[in-house]
């Protein structure tokens, strides 16, 4: 019986460890850390097997396995996980929710088939349960958890408290004051508790999906606002250029007559000055072209035009293809947020000659490297992830939006401050269709 119990332990822990690795993102190097975690999990399981053999399954291990099994897992993943504290604990407790389902299914199978604890029947039932839940964990719970971890920084301890309460209740029904085999009528209570735990867990995720939907709606509204503003600015620029061209066409006959008169009088200097005057007027009809992509160019025209109006010098050398394999409107939002932040920083500088925004991008082999910089004489604080810390409550949303774009498109986004210059650098791969 002891050998069968040990096999059940190793099988269960193998699935639980696999669940943990699916749900919890690890620090780099991921492959090396994964191997370390697997080896550590084997060691933890072996120690628990030793405890079972030497101290007994029901008399000791069932009551104290959270010290010999759960606590080591918490410490292990606390070191290797990207998300720490309450976020990491939520992932562990999430796996334990499904582990409780596997436990009660195994106990029920043992009772129905043998009327007592039967490790073989228990193990088979647990394996089936874990396999059934695997697609749900991988396709739904994992992506939603990662979104939650990226977006939410508060409220995790409340969520953990709910999961801890459900876990304690399940443990109490199954093993207190003794194993449920001695009081089989409590199986119905156990399943009611498990179902309530699953329902609570489902409510948590559906509430987050609702929050995510509202965030996406707000983001779409922001995108639409930027597009409308850009189109309005472009429309105004086009109308202004067309009006100037109409005036130039109307006056061209007079200009030619005056120019001809200067030439006939052999007044080359006056003719040259007059040609320069016409050239200046023609240049005023030009619409700025910063890059080949029309959506991004429209956004740049709008925001950089506003910067120019505020005595900010623009240096732009942008190479962005006309067709790119990402949503150009989303990249336009990155430009809009970055330029808006740069403008706000420049407006704090009283010396107009120091107000400068520089935009440089290079496109090569389906990759785009972008750098946007501006003077910043105030010390910028960064958090542990390299994200600029907002000094006021209403700021910082734009930076989070840029990081969301980088995450969605597998891009690398970095911020830094060097010699009173603030830099934003973005690397995007696989841009062409």
C-alpha positions as CSV (number, residue, x, y, z in Angstrom):
1,X,0.0,0.0,0.0
2,X,2.8,2.4,0.8
3,X,4.4,1.8,-2.6
4,X,1.0,2.7,-4.3
5,X,0.7,5.8,-2.1
6,X,4.2,6.9,-3.2
7,X,3.3,6.4,-6.9
8,X,0.1,8.4,-6.4
9,X,2.2,11.2,-4.8
10,X,4.7,11.4,-7.6
11,X,2.0,11.3,-10.3
12,X,0.0,14.0,-8.6
13,X,3.0,16.2,-8.1
14,X,4.1,15.7,-11.7
15,X,0.8,17.1,-12.9
16,X,0.8,19.9,-10.4
17,X,4.3,21.0,-11.3
18,X,3.4,20.9,-15.0
19,X,0.4,23.1,-14.2
20,X,2.5,25.5,-12.2
21,X,5.0,25.8,-15.1
22,X,2.1,26.5,-17.6
23,X,0.6,29.2,-15.5
24,X,3.6,31.0,-13.9
25,X,6.0,32.8,-16.2
26,X,9.6,32.4,-15.2
27,X,12.6,34.7,-15.3
28,X,15.4,34.3,-17.9
29,X,17.0,32.0,-18.7
30,X,13.7,30.1,-18.8
31,X,15.0,26.8,-20.0
32,X,17.6,26.6,-17.2
33,X,15.1,27.8,-14.5
34,X,12.5,25.2,-15.7
35,X,15.0,22.4,-15.3
36,X,16.0,23.6,-11.8
37,X,12.3,23.8,-10.8
38,X,11.7,20.3,-12.1
39,X,14.6,18.9,-10.2
40,X,13.6,20.8,-7.1
41,X,10.0,19.4,-7.4
42,X,11.4,15.9,-7.6
43,X,13.4,16.5,-4.5
44,X,10.4,18.0,-2.7
45,X,8.2,15.0,-3.7
46,X,10.9,12.6,-2.5
47,X,11.1,14.3,0.9
48,X,7.3,14.0,1.2
49,X,7.5,10.3,0.2
50,X,10.0,9.9,3.0
51,X,7.6,11.6,5.4
52,X,4.8,9.3,4.4
53,X,6.8,6.2,4.8
54,X,8.3,7.1,8.2
55,X,5.6,9.2,9.8
56,X,2.4,7.8,8.3
57,X,0.0,9.0,5.7
58,X,-3.2,9.8,7.6
59,X,-1.8,10.4,11.1
60,X,0.8,12.9,10.2
61,X,1.2,13.8,6.5
62,X,-2.4,14.7,5.7
63,X,-2.4,17.2,8.5
64,X,1.0,18.8,7.8
65,X,1.7,18.3,4.1
66,X,1.1,22.1,3.6
67,X,4.4,22.6,5.5
68,X,6.4,19.8,3.7
69,X,4.8,20.3,0.2
70,X,3.0,23.6,-0.3
71,X,5.4,25.9,1.5
72,X,8.4,24.6,-0.4
73,X,6.6,25.2,-3.7
74,X,5.7,28.8,-2.6
75,X,9.4,29.5,-1.8
76,X,10.6,27.8,-5.0
77,X,8.4,29.8,-7.4
78,X,8.9,33.0,-5.4
79,X,12.5,32.9,-6.4
80,X,12.1,32.0,-10.1
81,X,8.8,33.6,-11.0
82,X,8.6,36.9,-12.8
83,X,5.6,38.0,-10.8
84,X,6.2,38.0,-7.0
85,X,4.1,38.1,-3.9
86,X,0.4,38.1,-4.2
87,X,0.4,37.6,-8.0
88,X,2.5,34.5,-7.8
89,X,0.5,33.1,-4.9
90,X,-2.7,33.6,-6.9
91,X,-1.3,31.3,-9.6
92,X,-0.3,28.6,-7.0
93,X,-3.7,28.8,-5.4
94,X,-5.4,28.6,-8.8
95,X,-3.6,25.3,-9.4
96,X,-4.6,24.0,-6.0
97,X,-8.2,24.7,-6.8
98,X,-8.0,22.2,-9.6
99,X,-5.8,20.0,-7.4
100,X,-8.7,19.8,-4.9
101,X,-11.0,18.6,-7.6
102,X,-8.6,15.9,-8.5
103,X,-8.2,14.9,-4.8
104,X,-12.0,14.6,-4.2
105,X,-12.5,12.7,-7.5
106,X,-9.7,10.3,-6.5
107,X,-11.2,9.8,-3.0
108,X,-14.7,9.2,-4.4
109,X,-13.3,6.6,-7.0
110,X,-11.6,4.8,-4.1
111,X,-14.7,4.7,-2.0
112,X,-17.1,3.7,-4.8
113,X,-14.8,0.9,-6.1
114,X,-13.2,-0.4,-2.9
115,X,-15.0,1.3,0.1
116,X,-11.6,2.5,1.4
117,X,-8.4,4.3,0.4
118,X,-7.2,2.7,-2.8
119,X,-4.1,4.5,-4.2
120,X,-4.5,2.9,-7.7
121,X,-8.1,3.9,-8.2
122,X,-7.3,7.3,-6.7
123,X,-4.4,7.9,-9.0
124,X,-6.3,7.0,-12.2
125,X,-9.1,9.4,-11.2
126,X,-6.7,12.2,-10.5
127,X,-4.9,11.6,-13.8
128,X,-8.2,11.8,-15.7
129,X,-9.2,15.0,-13.8
130,X,-5.9,16.7,-14.5
131,X,-6.0,15.8,-18.2
132,X,-9.6,17.1,-18.5
133,X,-8.7,20.5,-16.9
134,X,-5.4,20.9,-19.0
135,X,-7.0,22.5,-22.1
136,X,-9.0,24.9,-19.9
137,X,-5.8,25.9,-18.0
138,X,-3.7,26.4,-21.2
139,X,-6.2,28.1,-23.5
140,X,-8.2,30.2,-21.1
141,X,-6.9,30.6,-17.6
142,X,-3.2,31.1,-18.5
143,X,-3.7,34.0,-21.0
144,X,-6.3,35.7,-18.7
145,X,-4.0,35.4,-15.7
146,X,-1.1,36.9,-17.7
147,X,-3.3,39.8,-18.7
148,X,-4.4,40.3,-15.1
149,X,-0.8,40.2,-13.9
150,X,0.3,42.8,-16.4
151,X,-2.7,45.2,-15.8
152,X,-3.6,44.9,-12.1
153,X,-1.3,45.9,-9.3
154,X,-3.9,46.0,-6.5
155,X,-6.6,43.6,-5.2
156,X,-4.5,40.4,-5.4
157,X,-4.6,39.7,-1.7
158,X,-8.4,39.9,-1.7
159,X,-8.5,37.4,-4.5
160,X,-6.0,35.2,-2.7
161,X,-8.1,35.4,0.5
162,X,-11.1,34.0,-1.3
163,X,-9.1,31.1,-2.8
164,X,-7.5,30.4,0.6
165,X,-10.9,30.2,2.3
166,X,-12.2,27.8,-0.4
167,X,-9.0,25.7,0.0
168,X,-9.3,25.5,3.8
169,X,-13.0,24.6,3.5
170,X,-12.2,21.8,1.1
171,X,-9.4,20.5,3.3
172,X,-11.7,20.6,6.4
173,X,-14.5,18.6,4.7
174,X,-12.1,16.0,3.3
175,X,-9.8,15.4,6.2
176,X,-11.1,16.9,9.5
177,X,-11.6,15.4,12.0
178,X,-10.6,12.3,10.0
179,X,-10.6,11.0,6.4
180,X,-13.9,11.3,4.5
181,X,-13.9,7.5,4.1
182,X,-15.1,7.2,7.6
183,X,-18.0,9.7,6.9
184,X,-18.9,9.1,3.2
185,X,-22.1,11.1,3.5
186,X,-19.8,14.2,3.5
187,X,-18.8,13.6,-0.1
188,X,-21.8,15.7,-1.1
189,X,-20.6,18.5,1.1
190,X,-17.2,18.2,-0.4
191,X,-18.5,18.5,-3.9
192,X,-20.7,21.5,-3.0
193,X,-17.6,23.2,-1.6
194,X,-15.5,22.4,-4.7
195,X,-18.3,23.6,-7.0
196,X,-18.6,26.8,-5.1
197,X,-14.8,27.3,-5.3
198,X,-14.9,26.7,-9.0
199,X,-17.8,29.1,-9.4
200,X,-16.0,31.8,-7.4
201,X,-12.9,31.2,-9.5
202,X,-15.0,31.6,-12.7
203,X,-16.6,34.8,-11.4
204,X,-13.1,36.3,-10.7
205,X,-12.1,35.6,-14.3
206,X,-15.3,36.8,-15.9
207,X,-15.1,40.0,-13.9
208,X,-11.6,40.5,-15.2
209,X,-12.8,39.9,-18.7
210,X,-15.4,42.6,-18.2
211,X,-12.7,45.0,-16.9
212,X,-10.5,44.1,-19.9
213,X,-13.4,44.8,-22.3
214,X,-13.8,48.2,-20.8
215,X,-10.1,48.9,-21.0
216,X,-10.1,47.8,-24.7
217,X,-13.1,50.1,-25.3
218,X,-11.3,53.0,-23.7
219,X,-8.2,52.2,-25.8
220,X,-10.3,52.0,-29.0
221,X,-11.8,55.4,-28.0
222,X,-8.3,56.8,-27.6
223,X,-7.3,55.3,-30.9
224,X,-10.4,56.8,-32.7
225,X,-9.7,60.2,-31.0
226,X,-6.1,60.2,-32.3
227,X,-7.2,59.2,-35.8
228,X,-9.9,61.8,-35.9
229,X,-7.5,64.5,-34.6
230,X,-4.9,63.4,-37.1
231,X,-7.3,63.4,-40.0
232,X,-8.7,66.8,-38.9
233,X,-5.2,68.2,-38.8
234,X,-4.4,66.7,-42.2
235,X,-7.6,68.1,-43.6
236,X,-6.9,71.5,-42.3
237,X,-3.3,71.4,-43.6
238,X,-4.6,70.3,-47.0
239,X,-7.3,73.0,-47.1
240,X,-4.7,75.6,-46.2
241,X,-2.3,74.3,-48.8
242,X,-5.0,74.3,-51.5
243,X,-6.0,77.9,-50.6
244,X,-2.4,79.0,-50.9
245,X,-2.0,77.2,-54.2
246,X,-5.2,78.9,-55.5
247,X,-3.8,82.3,-54.6
248,X,-0.5,81.4,-56.2
249,X,-2.2,80.3,-59.4
250,X,-4.2,83.4,-59.4
251,X,-1.2,85.6,-58.9
252,X,1.2,83.6,-61.2
253,X,0.4,85.7,-64.2
254,X,1.4,88.8,-62.3
255,X,4.5,87.1,-60.9
256,X,5.6,86.1,-64.4
257,X,5.1,89.6,-65.7
258,X,7.2,91.1,-62.9
259,X,9.9,88.5,-63.3
260,X,9.9,89.1,-67.1
261,X,10.3,92.8,-66.5
262,X,13.3,92.3,-64.2
263,X,14.9,90.0,-66.9
264,X,14.2,92.5,-69.7
265,X,15.9,95.2,-67.5
266,X,18.7,92.8,-66.9
267,X,18.2,93.2,-63.2
268,X,19.4,89.7,-62.3
269,X,19.7,90.4,-58.6
270,X,16.0,91.6,-58.3
271,X,14.9,88.6,-60.5
272,X,16.8,86.2,-58.1
273,X,15.2,87.7,-55.0
274,X,11.8,87.6,-56.6
275,X,12.3,83.9,-57.5
276,X,13.3,83.2,-53.9
277,X,10.1,84.9,-52.7
278,X,8.0,82.7,-55.0
279,X,9.9,79.6,-53.7
280,X,9.2,80.5,-50.1
281,X,5.5,80.8,-50.9
282,X,5.5,77.5,-52.7
283,X,7.2,75.8,-49.7
284,X,4.4,77.0,-47.5
285,X,2.0,74.8,-49.5
286,X,4.0,71.7,-48.7
287,X,2.5,69.1,-46.4
288,X,5.0,67.4,-44.0
289,X,5.9,63.9,-45.0
290,X,7.7,62.1,-42.1
291,X,7.4,58.6,-43.3
292,X,5.8,56.4,-46.0
293,X,3.1,55.0,-43.8
294,X,0.1,57.3,-44.2
295,X,-1.6,56.5,-40.9
296,X,1.6,57.1,-38.9
297,X,2.5,60.1,-41.0
298,X,-0.9,61.7,-40.3
299,X,-0.4,61.2,-36.5
300,X,3.1,62.6,-36.7
301,X,1.9,65.6,-38.7
302,X,-0.7,66.4,-36.0
303,X,1.5,66.0,-32.9
304,X,4.8,67.4,-34.4
305,X,2.8,70.3,-35.8
306,X,1.6,71.1,-32.3
307,X,5.2,70.8,-31.1
308,X,6.4,73.3,-33.7
309,X,3.7,75.7,-32.7
310,X,5.2,75.6,-29.2
311,X,8.7,76.6,-30.3
312,X,10.0,73.0,-30.2
313,X,12.5,72.1,-32.8
314,X,11.8,68.8,-34.6
315,X,14.6,66.5,-35.9
316,X,13.0,63.6,-37.7
317,X,14.7,60.8,-39.8
318,X,12.1,58.1,-40.0
319,X,12.1,55.1,-42.2
320,X,8.8,53.3,-41.8
321,X,7.4,51.1,-44.7
322,X,4.1,51.9,-46.3
323,X,2.9,48.3,-45.5
324,X,3.7,46.8,-42.1
325,X,2.6,43.5,-40.5
326,X,1.1,45.2,-37.4
327,X,-1.8,47.6,-36.9
328,X,-0.3,50.9,-38.0
329,X,-2.9,52.7,-35.9
330,X,-1.6,51.0,-32.7
331,X,2.0,52.0,-33.6
332,X,0.6,55.5,-34.2
333,X,-0.7,55.5,-30.6
334,X,2.9,54.7,-29.4
335,X,4.1,57.7,-31.4
336,X,1.3,59.9,-30.1
337,X,2.0,59.0,-26.4
338,X,5.7,59.3,-26.8
339,X,5.6,62.7,-28.5
340,X,3.0,64.0,-26.1
341,X,5.3,63.1,-23.2
342,X,8.2,64.7,-25.0
343,X,6.2,67.9,-25.6
344,X,5.2,68.1,-22.0
345,X,8.9,67.8,-21.0
346,X,10.0,70.4,-23.4
347,X,7.3,72.9,-22.3
348,X,9.0,72.9,-18.9
349,X,12.1,74.3,-20.5
350,X,12.1,78.1,-20.6
351,X,15.0,78.4,-23.1
352,X,13.4,77.8,-26.5
353,X,16.8,76.9,-28.0
354,X,16.9,73.8,-25.8
355,X,13.4,72.6,-26.8
356,X,14.1,69.7,-29.2
357,X,12.5,66.4,-30.0
358,X,14.5,63.9,-32.1
359,X,12.9,61.0,-33.9
360,X,15.1,58.4,-35.6
361,X,14.1,55.0,-37.0
362,X,15.8,52.5,-39.2
363,X,14.1,49.7,-41.1
364,X,16.1,46.7,-42.0
365,X,15.3,43.0,-42.7
366,X,11.7,43.2,-41.5
367,X,12.7,45.0,-38.2
368,X,12.1,48.5,-37.1
369,X,14.3,50.3,-34.6
370,X,12.9,53.5,-33.2
371,X,14.4,56.1,-30.9
372,X,12.7,59.2,-29.6
373,X,14.6,61.6,-27.4
374,X,14.1,65.0,-25.7
375,X,15.8,67.1,-23.1
376,X,14.9,66.3,-19.5
377,X,16.5,68.3,-16.7
378,X,14.4,66.7,-14.0
379,X,15.5,63.4,-12.6
380,X,13.2,60.6,-13.9
381,X,12.5,57.8,-11.5
382,X,12.2,54.2,-12.8
383,X,10.7,51.2,-11.1
384,X,12.2,47.8,-10.9
385,X,10.9,46.9,-14.4
386,X,12.5,50.0,-16.0
387,X,9.1,51.8,-16.3
388,X,9.1,55.6,-15.6
389,X,7.3,56.3,-12.4
390,X,4.4,58.9,-12.8
391,X,4.8,61.8,-10.5
392,X,1.0,62.6,-10.5
393,X,-2.0,60.4,-10.4
394,X,-3.3,61.3,-13.9
395,X,0.0,60.5,-15.6
396,X,1.6,57.2,-16.7
397,X,-1.3,55.8,-18.7
398,X,0.5,56.5,-21.9
399,X,3.5,54.5,-20.8
400,X,1.4,51.5,-19.9
401,X,-0.3,51.7,-23.3
402,X,3.1,51.6,-24.9
403,X,4.1,48.5,-22.9
404,X,0.8,46.8,-23.8
405,X,1.7,47.4,-27.5
406,X,5.2,46.0,-27.0
407,X,3.8,42.9,-25.2
408,X,1.2,42.3,-27.9
409,X,3.7,42.6,-30.8
410,X,6.7,40.9,-29.0
411,X,8.6,44.1,-29.2
412,X,11.3,45.4,-26.9
413,X,10.6,48.8,-25.3
414,X,13.1,50.6,-23.1
415,X,13.3,53.9,-21.3
416,X,16.4,55.6,-20.0
417,X,17.9,59.0,-19.0
418,X,21.4,59.9,-20.0
419,X,23.1,63.2,-19.6
420,X,19.8,65.1,-19.2
421,X,18.3,63.4,-22.3
422,X,15.3,61.1,-22.0
423,X,15.3,58.2,-24.5
424,X,12.6,55.9,-25.7
425,X,13.8,52.9,-27.7
426,X,11.6,50.4,-29.4
427,X,12.6,47.3,-31.4
428,X,9.9,45.5,-33.5
429,X,10.6,42.4,-35.5
430,X,8.7,40.9,-38.6
431,X,7.1,44.1,-39.9
432,X,6.5,43.1,-43.5
433,X,3.6,41.0,-44.7
